[in-house]
Amino acid sequence: MALSLQLNAQQRGDYGAANSQITGKVTGTVVDEATKEAIPYATVVIKSLKNGETINGVITEADGSFKILNVKLGQYQLQVSFVGYTSLQQTIELTPKSPDVNIENIALKTDTDVLDEVVVAGQREVIENKIDRIVYNAEQDVANTGGDASDVLRRAPLLSVDQDGNVSLRGSQNIQILINGKPSSMFGSSPGDALKMIPADQIKNVEVITSPSAKYDGEGTAGIINIITKKQTPQGFAGNVDVTAGTRINRGVVGLNAGAGRFGFNANASTFYSWPQTAINEFYQRTTNAQGEEFIREQNGENESNRLGYFGNIGAFYDFNAFHSLSTALRLRGFNSNSDGTNIVENTSPSEVITFDRYTDNSSQNAGYEWSLDYIMKFPDQPGRELSASYKIDGNINNTQFEIEQLAAAPNYEVANNNNDGNNRENTIQIDYVHPFGETFKLESGFKSILRDIESDFEYETKPEGANEFVIVDNRTDIFYYDQDVYAGYISSQYNITKKLGLIAGVRYEYTGLNGSFRDATEQNFDRQSYENWLPSVIVSQKFGKVSSVKASYNRRIQRPSLRNVNPYEQIGNIGNVSFGNPTLNPELSDNFELGYNTFVKGTSINLSVFYNQINQVIQSVVIPISTDTVGTTFDNVGQQENVGANLFISTQLFKIWTIRGGINANYFMADGVIEGNNVSNTALLLSGNINSSIKLKGDWVIDMFGFARPRQQTLQGFNPSFSIFGLGAKKTIWDERGSIGVSIIEPFMERKSFESEIESENLYQRSNFAIPFRSFGITFGYKFGKLDYKARQRRSKISNEDQKGGDDAGQSF
C-alpha cells in the first residue's frame, strides 16, 4: 500500500546527457508524520523510472537525515520505508540547472494495516493487543523496580507465577520461555531459578503469545512467553547504574550503550544475593501394603537457604549498507544456591515407632553461555523481501550436591552423598525467507535444525555404620548420554482479504530423533527413536472501526519432555522419597482453539477471549510406591486433559493520573488417565487473577500497587500449592530525570506464607506443607549518564528453539 506523490506533472525519462560531467546529490530528513520525530535507520532508495532498477540506496542517520552522492542527472523514483510505517514513493528530478534535490521532511505514516497491533492509548501504554499476542510494556511499570523476571511475569496478563518461579499460562505450565526471541537452555532444569537471574530493570516488555503461527517452533502446548530486554543503541555513549537493597534481595545492575554511524554496541551485567531465610517444613506420608498394613512417615523441621547469581550480556551489530547487516550477542549466566536443614523424623509401622534426626546439606551450581550470529539481507527492488541466516551455540552446566546424615539405628542409619553433574549443549542453524506478493499477500518459509547433546554424570556414595570411608553404590552411579535432534521446515502466509479482514495460515513439519545410552547399565540403552509431526495453524482477524477487532485461531502444538523430565538421576528429598526422570517419555500433542475480542472505549481497553484445548499423552509428575518404606516421584504420560476457559483483562485511566489494570482467568480442568494400572480422573474449576494500580503525583512521584492470586494446580493424583502476593512501590525521578529513587514493600501484613500440596492414590496418601518468610522491604537507586535522547534499536536473533517442555516477531504485519 505505497503512497505515491508525484512532484512533476509528467515523466520525461532519464536525461540523455551521457557525456555530462555534472552529477548531483539527493538529501533530506525522514520523520514520523504524527510526532515529527526523526526516524533513524529508515531505508532510502532511488530507482530508474525506465525499468525500476535500483541506482543507489542508504539508511538514515540517528537524526533521520540521509545523503546520496554522485547521482547522474535524470528522473528517478525515491522510495522510503521503515518497519511499522507505510512505504512512501516520490518522483524526483535532477537537472543541469538544479542538480541537487533536498527534501526537508519526508513524513511517514504509521502502518494501519489490519494485522498491526491495536494500541490501547497514550504515549506507550502498559498493555498492547496484537493479532497473535498481548504485549506487557514492563518498563512503563514502576512496580518492577528492583525485582527480577518472575516479578515482572506476575504482572503480565494471562500469566501466573508461583513461589518457585514456575510460570503458567491459562492454568498450564506447558509453555516456552524465550529471551529476545531465542530460547535458552537455562530454562531446561529449573525455570524458576533462571528467571531470578534476569533483573526486572533490564526487561523492556513481555510478549504473551497465545496463537503462535507456523513460523514459530511447535513447542509449548499453552503458548509462548517472549521476554524482550532493553537494547538501546545511541549515537554516542550512554549508560546506567541501578542498586537495590532490601530485607530479602540485594541487586546491582550496570549497563553501557554506544553507537557510531552504522555500528552499535551494548552491554549489561547484574548480580543479586538473597539473605539467608529459614523455612518451616511439615511432611506426612502413609502407604499401605498388600496385606492392608499401614506405614506412616512424618518429618518436621527447619531449613535455611540463600542464593547468589549473576547475568551478563554483550551485543553488537554492523550495517554494511541499507541491505546487509550482521549482528552478534554473547550472554553469560550463573546461579548458586545453598541450603541446610535439621528435621525430626518419625516412622510408624504396625510393630514399632522409631524417631530420629535427619540432617541435610544441599547445594547447586548453574552456569551457562549463549552465542549467536545473525545475517540479514534485504532486497532493494522489493521492500519487505528478506533473507536471514542464523547460528547459535548454547551451553549449560547444572551441578548438584546433596549430603545426608541420619545417625539412627539400622535400618534407618544413613550417611551419604548424592551428586549429579549435568551438561547440556545445543547447536542451532536457521534460515528464513520472506517474500511479499503485491500489497496484500506475503509468504514466509524457513528451515531449522537443533542438535542437543545432554550428559548426566550421577553418583551415590554411602558411609557404612562404623566405617571411615565412603563407598560408591554401583546401581545408583552411572553416566547417562541423551541426544535429541530436531529438524523443521515451515511455510506461512499472510493475506489481507479486505482492508479490515486479515488471515495468517501455515503449516510446520518437525522431525525428532532420540538416542539414549548409559556408560554402565547398557541393557537400559535405547537405539535411535524418532517421531514426526505436522503442525497446522490459522488465525483470522476482523477489525471493526479503528480500535476494535475479533480474532479466531486454531493451532496444533507439541510439548517435548525437557531435561529434568528425562534425566534418570535419583535424588533423595524427604525420607523415603526418591525422585528421578523418565527417559522413555513421549511428547504431548495438543489441539488449541481460541476466540478473542478487544476494543478501546473512552479511555478503557477491554480484552476478552474464550478457549478450548485437548492434550494427549499428558506429561505429569506422579508418585508411586517402590517398597513399604520408599516412594518414587517421576514423570509419565498419564492420559488426556481438556481445558475450557475464558480470560478478561481491562485497563482504564481515571482523572488522567490514575491507571487501573486487572484481569480474571477461569479454566475448567478435566483429566483422565492410568497411573500404576489404575484408572484415575480429576475435574476442577480454577480461578486466578491480578490487579495493578498506578498513580502519577506532582513532584515526579509515581505510586504503584499490585495483587495476584492463583488457585491450586490440579493433577490426576491431587494438587500443588496455591499462591498469592500483594505489594506496592513508589518512585521519584531526580536530577533532571537522570536519577531515580524508590521503595517497595511486599506482603506488608503477612510475615510468612504457607504452601500445601496433597497427593492420593489407591495405596498412597501424601501431604506436605512449608512456610517461608515473605514480607520484604527494599530501597532502589538508579542513575543514567551520557546522552539520553537516543532511540531504541532492537536486534535479536532469528533463532527461537521453542521445543522442550518447560516449567512443571510476530506482529505478523506487512
C-alpha positions, -999 to +999 in steps of 0.1 A: +000+000+000+026+025-011+017+062-012+028+078-044+035+115-045+043+130-079+063+162-080+061+166-117+031+166-140+047+142-164+076+118-167+102+126-192+125+097-187+163+098-179+183+127-193+203+118-224+234+137-212+257+108-211+287+130-217+278+155-189+304+157-161+278+171-137+264+148-110+240+157-082+230+147-048+198+138-030+194+148+006+166+150+031+152+140+065+127+113+074+103+119+102+072+105+119+042+122+104+023+123+138+051+131+163+075+149+139+104+129+155+132+117+133+132+081+122+168+066+122+178+036+101+150+041+076+158+027+041+161+053+013+164+041-023+165+058-058+153+037-088+152+042-125+119+052-139+125+031-171+130-003-156+127+000-118+164-009-114+179+003-081+205+030-087+217+037-051+205+035-015+214+044+021+199+043+056+191+074+076+213+086+104+202+090+141+187+124+133+167+110+103+189+126+077+203+110+046+226+119+017+230+101-017+260+115-036+273+113-072+238+108-088+236+112-125+212+138-139+177+125-146+144+115-132+142+088-105+117+073-081+127+079-045+114+051-022+114+054+017+105+026+040+108+015+076+092-013+097+059-002+112+053+026+087+036+028+053+062+030+025+064+063+005+073+067-032+081+101-048+094+111-082+124+134-082+144+152-110+180+163-111+186+188-140+217+206-152+203+238-137+193+222-104+214+191-099+208+188-061+174+178-046+167+184-010+135+173+007+134+187+042+108+165+058+097+132+044+068+122+067+060+085+071+026+075+083+022+047+109+011+015+092-026+009+100-028-025+083-053-049+099-025-071+110-009-044+131-015-040+168-045-022+183-027+002+207-046+008+239-039+046+242-014+072+252+023+075+245+031+039+251+005+020+272+014-007+296-008-032+276-010-036+238-031-061+219-018-077+187-032-103+164-014-132+180-003-119+214-006-094+242+024-072+249+031-060+285+054-030+284+072-037+317+095-006+315+064+016+320+055-001+353+073+014+383+065-016+405+090-037+386+120-017+400+144-038+419+127-072+412+135-100+388+118-116+358+095-137+379+081-105+395+076-090+360+057-120+347+033-119+377+020-086+364+016-096+328-019-106+315-030-142+315+002-154+334+006-168+369+039-174+387+042-195+418+066-190+447+093-211+429+091-191+397+072-217+377+051-199+351+016-209+339-005-196+310-042-202+313-035-228+340-009-248+321+029-248+327+034-263+292+049-231+278+081-220+261+100-190+276+122-170+252+147-142+257+147-117+228+131-143+206+156-170+215+152-200+238+178-208+264+190-240+280+190-221+312+152-229+315+158-266+309+164-277+345+149-250+367+129-222+350+122-206+384+159-202+392+166-190+357+140-162+359+156-150+391+189-143+372+172-117+350+168-083+367+134-066+361+152-033+353+166-049+321+132-061+308+116-038+282+084-058+276+069-093+277+050-108+248+023-134+257+018-153+225-014-174+227-018-182+190+017-188+175+019-191+137+037-218+118+069-197+117+074-204+154+087-237+167+058-261+175+068-263+212+046-251+241+010-265+241-002-235+260+018-208+242+050-188+242+063-161+265+089-138+250+110-116+273+124-086+255+154-070+272+164-033+268+189-030+239+193+007+234+219+020+209+225+058+209+247+079+187+275+085+212+277+069+246+253+063+275+249+040+305+230+033+337+236+021+372+209+007+394+212-006+430+186-023+452+190-031+489+163-050+508+154-074+536+152-103+511+171-095+479+200-072+471+208-065+434+232-044+413+229-036+376+252-017+352+246-011+315+266+006+287+254+016+252+274+031+224+269+038+187+286+055+158+270+056+124+261+020+113+278+003+143+262-003+177+273-019+209+255-026+242+264-045+274+249-050+307+257-070+338+239-077+371+243-096+403+220-105+432+222-120+466+194-132+489+198-130+526+196-164+544+160-173+552+145-201+573+116-222+561+095-245+583+087-279+568+059-304+576+056-337+557+032-366+562+031-399+542+010-430+545+014-462+524-005-494+525+010-528+516-008-558+500-018-571+535-035-538+543-008-527+568-001-490+571+033-474+573+034-437+583+063-413+579+063-378+594+090-352+591+091-317+607+119-292+609+136-261+595+157-254+565+180-223+559+189-213+524+205-184+504+212-176+467+238-158+447+236-152+409+249-131+380+238-123+345+256-106+316+250-097+280+272-082+252+258-074+218+269-056+187+257-050+151+270-035+119+250-024+089+272-027+058+246-007+039+209-004+037+205-040+026+231-061+045+236-063+083+254-085+108+247-088+145+261-110+173+254-114+210+271-132+239+252-140+272+267-154+304+249-165+335+254-182+368+233-192+398+244-208+431+222-219+459+228-235+493+205-249+519+209-270+550+182-283+574+175-303+605+144-324+607+128-348+632+116-380+615+091-404+630+084-437+613+053-457+624+048-493+614+024-520+627+051-532+651+070-501+663+075-463+663+111-450+655+122-414+659+155-399+648+171-367+635+179-361+598+205-335+586+208-324+550+231-300+532+222-292+496+240-270+471+237-264+433+257-245+407+241-235+375+262-217+348+259-213+311+266-193+279+249-184+246+265-170+215+245-161+184+254-147+149+228-134+126+230-121+090+201-103+073+199-094+036+172-071+022+163-067-014+164-031-028+139-039-056+112-051-032+106-037+003+096-064+028+116-091+010+142-105+033+166-135+037+182-142+071+206-169+083+214-175+120+236-197+141+236-202+179+255-223+204+241-227+239+258-245+268+246-251+303+261-268+333+240-278+363+258-295+392+241-305+424+254-320+457+231-335+483+245-346+517+225-367+541+232-377+577+209-399+598+227-411+629+200-437+638+200-474+645+198-497+615+180-499+591+175-461+594+212-452+596+224-433+566+253-411+558+255-405+521+264-381+493+241-378+463+257-359+434+249-351+398+269-331+372+248-322+342+259-307+309+236-296+281+249-282+247+228-271+217+238-261+182+212-244+161+211-234+124+182-215+109+173-199+076+142-178+070+129-161+038+101-136+035+086-127+001+057-102-004+035-106-035+019-072-041+004-052-013-019-077+004-001-111+004+031-123+020+047-157+021+073-169+047+093-201+047+122-215+066+143-244+077+158-251+111+179-278+128+186-281+166+212-306+178+212-313+215+238-333+235+229-339+271+251-357+297+242-365+333+270-379+355+254-390+387+269-407+418+256-421+451+281-429+478+274-441+514+294-445+545+285-478+563+280-476+600+313-476+618+333-471+586+356-441+579+354-441+541+326-436+516+316-465+493+301-459+459+268-476+453+272-491+418+235-494+408+229-457+416+261-444+399+264-440+361+266-416+332+235-410+310+240-397+275+210-383+257+208-368+222+178-350+208+179-338+172+151-317+157+147-308+120+119-285+110+105-266+080+076-243+076+055-222+052+033-194+064+012-169+045-004-136+054-032-122+034-053-090+037-086-102+023-100-067+028-088-036+045-103-049+077-101-087+073-068-105+077-056-141+076-025-159+087-023-196+078+005-221+076+019-255+084+051-267+101+068-300+098+091-313+126+111-344+128+126-355+162+153-382+166+164-395+200+193-416+213+199-427+249+227-447+265+244-454+298+281-459+305+275-490+327+239-501+325+240-509+288+209-530+290+189-498+295+202-482+263+177-474+235+187-470+199+176-443+175+139-435+181+120-409+160+087-393+155+074-367+131+046-342+133+026-319+110+015-287+129-010-265+111-021-231+123-046-205+112-056-170+125-084-149+112-088-113+123-117-089+116-113-052+125-143-030+134-137+007+132-103+019+143-099+003+178-120-030+179-112-064+165-123-100+167-100-130+160-104-167+158-075-192+158-066-228+157-032-245+160-016-278+169+013-278+193+038-303+206+055-305+240+087-325+241+100-336+275+127-314+290+160-324+306+146-326+341+117-348+328+140-374+312+171-373+335+172-407+353+194-393+381+180-403+415+178-376+441+167-382+477+145-355+491+123-363+521+129-395+540+118-425+519+111-403+488+133-407+457+128-385+426+141-394+391+133-387+354+119-410+328+140-411+295+113-430+276+087-402+278+067-394+246+058-358+237+025-342+244+002-331+215-025-305+218-052-290+196-060-254+206-090-232+197-094-195+207-119-168+200-109-133+211-123-097+212-106-065+221-117-029+220-109+006+234-138+027+247-134+061+263-101+055+280-108+018+287-092-011+270-110-045+271-096-078+260-119-109+262-111-144+250-125-179+253-105-211+246-106-248+244-077-273+241-073-310+242-039-325+252-030-362+245-002-381+263-001-356+291+032-355+310+027-352+347+047-358+379+035-389+396+043-405+430+044-443+431+052-468+459+086-485+454+087-505+487+070-505+521+093-477+532+101-458+500+081-440+473+093-426+440+085-393+423+089-394+385+072-383+352+049-403+330+025-399+300-006-403+322-035-398+298-057-370+283-065-335+295-091-309+284-094-273+293-123-249+287-119-213+298-122-176+294-099-146+301-110-110+307-084-082+310-093-045+314-072-014+316-086+020+323-074+055+331-092+078+357-086+115+362-056+114+338-033+104+367-047+070+378-044+038+358-060+006+368-053-028+351-068-061+361-078-095+348-095-127+357-089-161+343-114-190+346-105-226+335-124-258+339-099-286+341-109-322+330-084-351+330-084-389+330-057-415+326-039-445+340-014-445+369+001-478+381-026-497+362-054-478+379-079-456+361-080-421+376-097-388+368-100-353+382-120-322+374-118-287+389-128-251+383-098-229+386-099-191+390-070-167+390-065-130+386-043-100+390-048-062+395-024-033+392-029+004+400-006+033+394-010+070+403+011+098+390+015+126+415+031+160+415+068+163+421+076+134+397+062+107+421+046+075+409+028+051+433+021+016+421+001-013+438-004-048+426-020-081+437-021-116+422-038-149+431-035-183+416-055-214+427-042-249+435-027-266+404-045-299+397-030-332+388-045-367+384-033-376+419-041-343+438-030-307+438+001-285+442+001-253+463-019-222+455-002-188+455-010-151+461+011-120+465+004-083+472+029-054+470+032-017+465+060+007+454+068+044+449+094+060+427+106+096+421+128+109+394+156+133+404+185+153+388+166+163+356+155+127+351+190+113+352+184+097+386+156+079+405+149+067+440+122+043+450+108+020+477+090-013+475+070-034+500+059-070+495+032-085+517+033-058+545+006-076+566+020-112+563+054-123+577+052-159+563+033-178+536+024-214+538+023-237+507+004-270+509+003-299+484-016-332+485-014-365+466-036-395+469-038-429+451-050-464+459-021-473+483-006-439+490-015-406+507+010-377+510+007-342+523+034-316+526+035-280+538+062-255+541+062-219+553+088-193+542+094-156+552+077-134+527+074-099+540+101-077+524+112-041+521+135-026+495+151+007+485+163+013+449+185+039+434+192+045+397+214+068+377+218+074+339+248+090+324+258+101+289+234+110+261+198+104+270+179+114+239+185+082+219+161+058+203+158+021+210+171-003+183+161-039+187+184-066+173+176-101+182+184-135+167+161-152+144+167-184+163+139-194+187+142-230+200+107-233+214+107-271+216+111-285+251+087-289+280+094-262+304+083-251+339+060-281+359+083-110+157+054-120+152+032-090+150+026-106+116+021-072+099+032-062+064 
